[in-house]
Amino acid sequence: MFKKILVALDGSEHALKAAKVACEMAAKTEGAAIYLLTVTRQYKVTPQLKQYLMAENLMGEPKYVLDEMTESILLEAKKIAKEAGIKDVKTQVKEGKPARTIVDFANNNNMDLIVMGSRGIGEVESFLLGSVSHKVAALAKCTCVIVR
């Protein structure tokens, strides 16, 4: 039913539960692919730090440096997918506002389903501004599953 499943990851417990649910769904559908997406916020870099990063060849497109936390988020989700027997797993790291970036990625890549946790890392911000999962569900063109 769902062949292209996007899992939005932020390192939270709810996001890992979402990865498990998405992989269980994908395992029941022949030829399903899992796309693991993490969205980083744009780093505000001082001119001195920017000069250092450029000198060390660490700046490029996209402008973020893939840090240990981002790597561990993706590795944990890939492990879940492997344990579920999913063969087609793709990872993506994007920079921007989480909800808009998730929706844009889903729309631009013709995702059939977005699976994400109900609460992420930024719970105080979501209380004040509305949760990322709520925004994604409201804006996405495809089906969304929000995991608690």
Legacy VTK file of the C-alpha trace (Angstrom):
# vtk DataFile Version 3.0
C-alpha trace
ASCII
DATASET POLYDATA
POINTS 148 float
0.000 0.000 0.000
2.656 2.517 1.060
5.764 2.071 -1.102
7.699 5.246 -0.169
7.696 5.905 3.563
9.345 8.964 5.071
10.393 8.801 8.721
11.153 12.171 10.331
13.794 11.783 13.037
14.979 14.167 15.735
16.610 11.809 18.214
13.651 11.670 20.585
12.114 8.488 21.994
8.932 9.172 20.020
10.919 9.421 16.779
12.516 6.021 17.394
9.060 4.551 18.024
7.970 6.124 14.736
10.906 4.438 12.975
9.834 1.065 14.400
6.224 1.554 13.286
7.311 2.666 9.806
9.618 -0.334 9.429
6.884 -2.726 10.560
4.599 -1.241 7.897
7.295 -1.388 5.224
8.113 -5.010 6.071
4.515 -5.941 5.161
4.707 -4.275 1.743
6.847 -5.828 -0.960
9.245 -3.307 -2.482
8.656 -0.615 0.146
11.432 1.912 0.714
12.182 3.770 3.934
13.541 7.313 3.812
15.096 8.475 7.081
15.148 12.267 7.319
16.697 14.433 9.956
16.398 18.219 9.801
19.039 20.443 11.346
18.598 24.092 12.029
20.922 26.497 10.318
23.976 27.169 12.428
24.776 30.771 13.210
28.497 30.903 12.617
30.720 33.761 13.749
33.063 35.213 11.108
36.066 33.719 12.951
34.532 30.251 13.083
33.477 30.487 9.434
37.072 31.389 8.473
38.366 28.392 10.458
35.826 26.002 8.912
36.675 27.232 5.415
40.395 26.867 6.096
39.850 23.319 7.330
37.619 22.531 4.337
34.631 21.824 6.581
32.177 24.224 4.953
30.325 23.263 1.807
26.864 22.599 0.429
24.792 21.996 2.424
26.273 24.389 4.973
25.987 22.193 8.068
28.671 19.937 9.448
27.271 16.452 10.068
27.813 16.129 13.805
27.911 13.071 16.045
24.309 13.498 17.214
22.950 13.547 13.662
25.031 10.508 12.767
23.823 8.587 15.820
20.163 9.431 15.086
20.485 8.026 11.576
22.525 4.992 12.653
19.955 4.019 15.289
17.100 4.273 12.781
19.078 2.331 10.146
19.645 -0.396 12.740
15.875 -0.579 13.360
15.261 -0.854 9.605
17.883 -3.585 9.207
16.398 -5.581 12.097
12.974 -5.335 10.403
14.468 -6.715 7.189
14.091 -3.517 5.148
16.546 -3.582 2.266
15.808 -0.211 0.660
16.810 2.409 3.243
17.890 5.916 2.296
19.090 8.635 4.656
18.865 12.382 4.232
19.982 15.349 6.297
18.391 18.665 5.425
18.781 22.121 6.890
15.866 24.395 7.683
12.662 24.712 9.636
11.626 21.162 10.548
7.931 21.094 9.543
8.345 22.917 6.239
11.472 20.926 5.340
9.759 17.587 6.053
6.711 18.538 3.978
8.827 19.863 1.101
10.923 16.686 1.056
7.792 14.506 1.075
6.156 16.484 -1.723
9.282 16.736 -3.887
9.985 13.001 -3.579
6.406 11.721 -3.972
6.231 10.080 -0.559
3.161 7.938 0.111
3.396 8.215 3.890
5.086 10.315 6.566
5.638 8.694 9.968
6.825 10.788 12.893
6.712 11.021 16.661
4.056 13.043 18.440
6.575 14.955 20.517
10.172 15.653 19.721
13.146 17.247 21.348
11.751 20.806 21.322
8.707 20.287 23.570
8.759 23.788 25.108
8.945 25.386 21.665
6.153 23.140 20.388
3.963 24.123 23.324
4.346 27.778 22.372
4.306 27.488 18.570
2.479 24.239 17.810
4.132 20.883 17.341
6.083 19.938 14.236
3.935 16.825 13.820
0.759 18.926 13.874
2.151 21.295 11.231
3.320 18.435 9.015
-0.056 16.683 9.232
-1.804 19.928 8.277
0.484 20.751 5.334
1.421 17.379 3.821
-0.229 16.097 0.645
0.242 12.457 1.651
-0.993 10.370 4.576
0.629 11.055 7.956
0.940 8.730 10.927
1.827 10.294 14.262
3.218 7.829 16.794
2.898 8.258 20.556
LINES 1 149
148 0 1 2 3 4 5 6 7 8 9 10 11 12 13 14 15 16 17 18 19 20 21 22 23 24 25 26 27 28 29 30 31 32 33 34 35 36 37 38 39 40 41 42 43 44 45 46 47 48 49 50 51 52 53 54 55 56 57 58 59 60 61 62 63 64 65 66 67 68 69 70 71 72 73 74 75 76 77 78 79 80 81 82 83 84 85 86 87 88 89 90 91 92 93 94 95 96 97 98 99 100 101 102 103 104 105 106 107 108 109 110 111 112 113 114 115 116 117 118 119 120 121 122 123 124 125 126 127 128 129 130 131 132 133 134 135 136 137 138 139 140 141 142 143 144 145 146 147
